[in-house]
Amino acid sequence: MNTQKIAISIPMDLVFMIDEISKKQGISRSRFISNILREKMIYERSQRIKEAYDQIFSDETICKEQLETAAGFEAFGNTEGQEW
């Protein structure tokens, strides 16, 4: 994995908590912070995707079209291969 060193300022109380937890987990401070940041970025990305879906499907025209399409598929009566 490629890495890059950066300098950031962190309040001392937070540094103490990071050090305590990272030592308990047996990983470096740097690894711990990287893991936390990765988890946060994954969460933020999933939230943006959810918000985009919510925005799209809040459009009544699109919602109606999707419901009609789903009803059309159900009308075929063959559920084989459909996970939904």
KOLKOLVEX-13936 format. One record per atom (N, C-alpha, C): residue number from 0; residue in one letter; atom name; x, y, z. Coordinates in steps of 0.001 Angstrom, whole numbers. Layout:
residues N
+-----+---+----+---------+---------+---------+
:   k : r :  a :      c1 :      c2 :      c3 :
+-----+---+----+---------+---------+---------+
: NUM : A : CA :       X :       Y :       Z :
...
+-----+---+----+---------+---------+---------+
***
This chain:
residues 84
+-----+---+----+---------+---------+---------+
:   k : r :  a :      c1 :      c2 :      c3 :
+-----+---+----+---------+---------+---------+
:   0 : M :  N :     850 :   -1170 :       0 :
:   0 : M : CA :       0 :       0 :       0 :
:   0 : M :  C :     895 :    1232 :       0 :
:   1 : N :  N :     636 :    2148 :    -915 :
:   1 : N : CA :    1373 :    3405 :    -942 :
:   1 : N :  C :     924 :    4270 :     214 :
:   2 : T :  N :    1888 :    4951 :     822 :
:   2 : T : CA :    1557 :    5845 :    1924 :
:   2 : T :  C :    2229 :    7189 :    1711 :
:   3 : Q :  N :    1714 :    8170 :    2412 :
:   3 : Q : CA :    2304 :    9499 :    2391 :
:   3 : Q :  C :    2229 :   10055 :    3793 :
:   4 : K :  N :    3332 :   10612 :    4246 :
:   4 : K : CA :    3344 :   11232 :    5559 :
:   4 : K :  C :    2699 :   12599 :    5474 :
:   5 : I :  N :    1893 :   12903 :    6494 :
:   5 : I : CA :    1286 :   14222 :    6602 :
:   5 : I :  C :    1447 :   14688 :    8042 :
:   6 : A :  N :    1376 :   15964 :    8241 :
:   6 : A : CA :    1438 :   16517 :    9595 :
:   6 : A :  C :      78 :   17109 :    9928 :
:   7 : I :  N :    -467 :   16699 :   11063 :
:   7 : I : CA :   -1740 :   17243 :   11530 :
:   7 : I :  C :   -1607 :   17572 :   13011 :
:   8 : S :  N :   -2419 :   18482 :   13462 :
:   8 : S : CA :   -2446 :   18834 :   14885 :
:   8 : S :  C :   -3668 :   18186 :   15508 :
:   9 : I :  N :   -3435 :   17485 :   16613 :
:   9 : I : CA :   -4505 :   16777 :   17306 :
:   9 : I :  C :   -4440 :   17154 :   18781 :
:  10 : P :  N :   -5578 :   17446 :   19388 :
:  10 : P : CA :   -5575 :   17764 :   20818 :
:  10 : P :  C :   -4960 :   16619 :   21633 :
:  11 : M :  N :   -4232 :   16973 :   22672 :
:  11 : M : CA :   -3515 :   15975 :   23468 :
:  11 : M :  C :   -4433 :   14920 :   24070 :
:  12 : D :  N :   -5621 :   15308 :   24504 :
:  12 : D : CA :   -6514 :   14306 :   25092 :
:  12 : D :  C :   -6885 :   13246 :   24058 :
:  13 : L :  N :   -7027 :   13656 :   22807 :
:  13 : L : CA :   -7329 :   12712 :   21740 :
:  13 : L :  C :   -6124 :   11824 :   21442 :
:  14 : V :  N :   -4932 :   12406 :   21474 :
:  14 : V : CA :   -3708 :   11622 :   21262 :
:  14 : V :  C :   -3602 :   10536 :   22331 :
:  15 : F :  N :   -3893 :   10881 :   23577 :
:  15 : F : CA :   -3824 :    9892 :   24659 :
:  15 : F :  C :   -4811 :    8748 :   24424 :
:  16 : M :  N :   -6026 :    9091 :   23966 :
:  16 : M : CA :   -7023 :    8046 :   23689 :
:  16 : M :  C :   -6581 :    7168 :   22521 :
:  17 : I :  N :   -6052 :    7804 :   21484 :
:  17 : I : CA :   -5574 :    7048 :   20320 :
:  17 : I :  C :   -4464 :    6095 :   20728 :
:  18 : D :  N :   -3510 :    6600 :   21512 :
:  18 : D : CA :   -2392 :    5762 :   21951 :
:  18 : D :  C :   -2863 :    4591 :   22806 :
:  19 : E :  N :   -3800 :    4859 :   23696 :
:  19 : E : CA :   -4320 :    3804 :   24567 :
:  19 : E :  C :   -4984 :    2692 :   23749 :
:  20 : I :  N :   -5834 :    3081 :   22839 :
:  20 : I : CA :   -6560 :    2086 :   22051 :
:  20 : I :  C :   -5626 :    1355 :   21094 :
:  21 : S :  N :   -4737 :    2093 :   20433 :
:  21 : S : CA :   -3837 :    1446 :   19471 :
:  21 : S :  C :   -2910 :     455 :   20171 :
:  22 : K :  N :   -2464 :     781 :   21379 :
:  22 : K : CA :   -1620 :    -163 :   22129 :
:  22 : K :  C :   -2402 :   -1420 :   22488 :
:  23 : K :  N :   -3659 :   -1258 :   22897 :
:  23 : K : CA :   -4495 :   -2418 :   23227 :
:  23 : K :  C :   -4716 :   -3299 :   22008 :
:  24 : Q :  N :   -4815 :   -2668 :   20821 :
:  24 : Q : CA :   -5027 :   -3422 :   19594 :
:  24 : Q :  C :   -3718 :   -3943 :   19006 :
:  25 : G :  N :   -2605 :   -3504 :   19554 :
:  25 : G : CA :   -1300 :   -3972 :   19074 :
:  25 : G :  C :    -914 :   -3408 :   17716 :
:  26 : I :  N :   -1377 :   -2200 :   17428 :
:  26 : I : CA :   -1046 :   -1558 :   16152 :
:  26 : I :  C :    -455 :    -175 :   16426 :
:  27 : S :  N :     191 :     368 :   15434 :
:  27 : S : CA :     791 :    1693 :   15587 :
:  27 : S :  C :    -284 :    2773 :   15608 :
:  28 : R :  N :      90 :    3908 :   16137 :
:  28 : R : CA :    -793 :    5073 :   16125 :
:  28 : R :  C :   -1199 :    5403 :   14693 :
:  29 : S :  N :    -220 :    5375 :   13794 :
:  29 : S : CA :    -478 :    5690 :   12391 :
:  29 : S :  C :   -1486 :    4724 :   11780 :
:  30 : R :  N :   -1307 :    3429 :   12040 :
:  30 : R : CA :   -2229 :    2414 :   11511 :
:  30 : R :  C :   -3634 :    2620 :   12074 :
:  31 : F :  N :   -3713 :    2908 :   13373 :
:  31 : F : CA :   -5010 :    3120 :   14011 :
:  31 : F :  C :   -5737 :    4299 :   13366 :
:  32 : I :  N :   -5034 :    5429 :   13213 :
:  32 : I : CA :   -5651 :    6611 :   12610 :
:  32 : I :  C :   -6056 :    6321 :   11175 :
:  33 : S :  N :   -5207 :    5621 :   10419 :
:  33 : S : CA :   -5542 :    5271 :    9037 :
:  33 : S :  C :   -6795 :    4401 :    8985 :
:  34 : N :  N :   -6890 :    3429 :    9883 :
:  34 : N : CA :   -8067 :    2549 :    9925 :
:  34 : N :  C :   -9342 :    3344 :   10209 :
:  35 : I :  N :   -9263 :    4238 :   11178 :
:  35 : I : CA :  -10428 :    5054 :   11543 :
:  35 : I :  C :  -10839 :    5951 :   10378 :
:  36 : L :  N :   -9848 :    6567 :    9732 :
:  36 : L : CA :  -10156 :    7431 :    8585 :
:  36 : L :  C :  -10763 :    6632 :    7436 :
:  37 : R :  N :  -10247 :    5424 :    7197 :
:  37 : R : CA :  -10797 :    4582 :    6128 :
:  37 : R :  C :  -12259 :    4236 :    6422 :
:  38 : E :  N :  -12543 :    3841 :    7665 :
:  38 : E : CA :  -13924 :    3522 :    8049 :
:  38 : E :  C :  -14835 :    4731 :    7840 :
:  39 : K :  N :  -14357 :    5906 :    8217 :
:  39 : K : CA :  -15158 :    7125 :    8062 :
:  39 : K :  C :  -15391 :    7441 :    6588 :
:  40 : M :  N :  -14390 :    7266 :    5753 :
:  40 : M : CA :  -14539 :    7547 :    4321 :
:  40 : M :  C :  -15514 :    6571 :    3670 :
:  41 : I :  N :  -15461 :    5310 :    4063 :
:  41 : I : CA :  -16404 :    4314 :    3542 :
:  41 : I :  C :  -17825 :    4678 :    3963 :
:  42 : Y :  N :  -17983 :    5072 :    5214 :
:  42 : Y : CA :  -19299 :    5483 :    5706 :
:  42 : Y :  C :  -19809 :    6704 :    4936 :
:  43 : E :  N :  -18949 :    7711 :    4760 :
:  43 : E : CA :  -19347 :    8924 :    4053 :
:  43 : E :  C :  -19746 :    8618 :    2611 :
:  44 : R :  N :  -18990 :    7743 :    1948 :
:  44 : R : CA :  -19328 :    7371 :     573 :
:  44 : R :  C :  -20689 :    6688 :     527 :
:  45 : S :  N :  -20947 :    5782 :    1454 :
:  45 : S : CA :  -22239 :    5090 :    1452 :
:  45 : S :  C :  -23376 :    6058 :    1750 :
:  46 : Q :  N :  -23125 :    7053 :    2592 :
:  46 : Q : CA :  -24155 :    8061 :    2870 :
:  46 : Q :  C :  -24451 :    8883 :    1628 :
:  47 : R :  N :  -23425 :    9253 :     862 :
:  47 : R : CA :  -23645 :   10025 :    -367 :
:  47 : R :  C :  -24450 :    9208 :   -1371 :
:  48 : I :  N :  -24151 :    7919 :   -1467 :
:  48 : I : CA :  -24905 :    7058 :   -2383 :
:  48 : I :  C :  -26358 :    6960 :   -1937 :
:  49 : K :  N :  -26568 :    6770 :    -635 :
:  49 : K : CA :  -27933 :    6693 :    -101 :
:  49 : K :  C :  -28688 :    7983 :    -368 :
:  50 : E :  N :  -28042 :    9118 :    -140 :
:  50 : E : CA :  -28691 :   10404 :    -386 :
:  50 : E :  C :  -29046 :   10575 :   -1856 :
:  51 : A :  N :  -28179 :   10102 :   -2749 :
:  51 : A : CA :  -28463 :   10191 :   -4182 :
:  51 : A :  C :  -29671 :    9334 :   -4534 :
:  52 : Y :  N :  -29723 :    8096 :   -3998 :
:  52 : Y : CA :  -30893 :    7237 :   -4232 :
:  52 : Y :  C :  -32161 :    7888 :   -3681 :
:  53 : D :  N :  -32062 :    8403 :   -2462 :
:  53 : D : CA :  -33226 :    9048 :   -1855 :
:  53 : D :  C :  -33714 :   10215 :   -2694 :
:  54 : Q :  N :  -32787 :   11001 :   -3216 :
:  54 : Q : CA :  -33159 :   12145 :   -4035 :
:  54 : Q :  C :  -33824 :   11694 :   -5331 :
:  55 : I :  N :  -33246 :   10679 :   -5962 :
:  55 : I : CA :  -33824 :   10185 :   -7214 :
:  55 : I :  C :  -35219 :    9633 :   -6984 :
:  56 : F :  N :  -35368 :    8791 :   -5966 :
:  56 : F : CA :  -36653 :    8125 :   -5755 :
:  56 : F :  C :  -37660 :    8982 :   -5016 :
:  57 : S :  N :  -37259 :   10190 :   -4629 :
:  57 : S : CA :  -38257 :   11112 :   -4080 :
:  57 : S :  C :  -39029 :   11788 :   -5211 :
:  58 : D :  N :  -38520 :   11645 :   -6432 :
:  58 : D : CA :  -39225 :   12137 :   -7615 :
:  58 : D :  C :  -40378 :   11174 :   -7890 :
:  59 : E :  N :  -41598 :   11662 :   -7780 :
:  59 : E : CA :  -42772 :   10804 :   -7911 :
:  59 : E :  C :  -42860 :   10122 :   -9274 :
:  60 : T :  N :  -42408 :   10795 :  -10319 :
:  60 : T : CA :  -42448 :   10208 :  -11659 :
:  60 : T :  C :  -41551 :    8980 :  -11737 :
:  61 : I :  N :  -40339 :    9108 :  -11201 :
:  61 : I : CA :  -39404 :    7982 :  -11219 :
:  61 : I :  C :  -39905 :    6860 :  -10322 :
:  62 : C :  N :  -40423 :    7213 :   -9160 :
:  62 : C : CA :  -40956 :    6210 :   -8236 :
:  62 : C :  C :  -42092 :    5434 :   -8893 :
:  63 : K :  N :  -43007 :    6145 :   -9541 :
:  63 : K : CA :  -44137 :    5502 :  -10219 :
:  63 : K :  C :  -43634 :    4576 :  -11323 :
:  64 : E :  N :  -42662 :    5046 :  -12102 :
:  64 : E : CA :  -42102 :    4234 :  -13183 :
:  64 : E :  C :  -41472 :    2952 :  -12646 :
:  65 : Q :  N :  -40739 :    3046 :  -11543 :
:  65 : Q : CA :  -40103 :    1876 :  -10954 :
:  65 : Q :  C :  -41143 :     878 :  -10446 :
:  66 : L :  N :  -42194 :    1391 :   -9823 :
:  66 : L : CA :  -43254 :     505 :   -9333 :
:  66 : L :  C :  -43966 :    -193 :  -10492 :
:  67 : E :  N :  -44202 :     538 :  -11562 :
:  67 : E : CA :  -44848 :     -61 :  -12732 :
:  67 : E :  C :  -43951 :   -1113 :  -13381 :
:  68 : T :  N :  -42672 :    -846 :  -13437 :
:  68 : T : CA :  -41730 :   -1817 :  -14007 :
:  68 : T :  C :  -41699 :   -3085 :  -13158 :
:  69 : A :  N :  -41644 :   -2918 :  -11829 :
:  69 : A : CA :  -41638 :   -4077 :  -10940 :
:  69 : A :  C :  -42929 :   -4875 :  -11085 :
:  70 : A :  N :  -44043 :   -4181 :  -11178 :
:  70 : A : CA :  -45323 :   -4868 :  -11352 :
:  70 : A :  C :  -45347 :   -5621 :  -12682 :
:  71 : G :  N :  -44737 :   -5034 :  -13704 :
:  71 : G : CA :  -44657 :   -5703 :  -15001 :
:  71 : G :  C :  -43872 :   -6996 :  -14921 :
:  72 : F :  N :  -42759 :   -6983 :  -14222 :
:  72 : F : CA :  -41963 :   -8197 :  -14050 :
:  72 : F :  C :  -42734 :   -9251 :  -13258 :
:  73 : E :  N :  -43459 :   -8810 :  -12238 :
:  73 : E : CA :  -44251 :   -9752 :  -11442 :
:  73 : E :  C :  -45358 :  -10380 :  -12281 :
:  74 : A :  N :  -45868 :   -9638 :  -13223 :
:  74 : A : CA :  -46962 :  -10135 :  -14066 :
:  74 : A :  C :  -46528 :  -11310 :  -14928 :
:  75 : F :  N :  -45229 :  -11413 :  -15207 :
:  75 : F : CA :  -44736 :  -12539 :  -15988 :
:  75 : F :  C :  -44879 :  -13842 :  -15219 :
:  76 : G :  N :  -44935 :  -13762 :  -13899 :
:  76 : G : CA :  -45186 :  -14928 :  -13070 :
:  76 : G :  C :  -43984 :  -15826 :  -12838 :
:  77 : N :  N :  -42888 :  -15593 :  -13494 :
:  77 : N : CA :  -41706 :  -16438 :  -13326 :
:  77 : N :  C :  -40737 :  -15710 :  -12399 :
:  78 : T :  N :  -40560 :  -16259 :  -11210 :
:  78 : T : CA :  -39661 :  -15632 :  -10242 :
:  78 : T :  C :  -38287 :  -16297 :  -10246 :
:  79 : E :  N :  -38096 :  -17285 :  -11102 :
:  79 : E : CA :  -36813 :  -17982 :  -11168 :
:  79 : E :  C :  -35702 :  -17005 :  -11552 :
:  80 : G :  N :  -34657 :  -17002 :  -10768 :
:  80 : G : CA :  -33523 :  -16128 :  -11050 :
:  80 : G :  C :  -33682 :  -14730 :  -10478 :
:  81 : Q :  N :  -34819 :  -14449 :   -9893 :
:  81 : Q : CA :  -35023 :  -13129 :   -9297 :
:  81 : Q :  C :  -34785 :  -13232 :   -7794 :
:  82 : E :  N :  -33890 :  -12398 :   -7315 :
:  82 : E : CA :  -33616 :  -12398 :   -5882 :
:  82 : E :  C :  -34608 :  -11535 :   -5122 :
:  83 : W :  N :  -35385 :  -10735 :   -5818 :
:  83 : W : CA :  -36323 :   -9856 :   -5161 :
:  83 : W :  C :  -37699 :  -10299 :   -5473 :
+-----+---+----+---------+---------+---------+
***
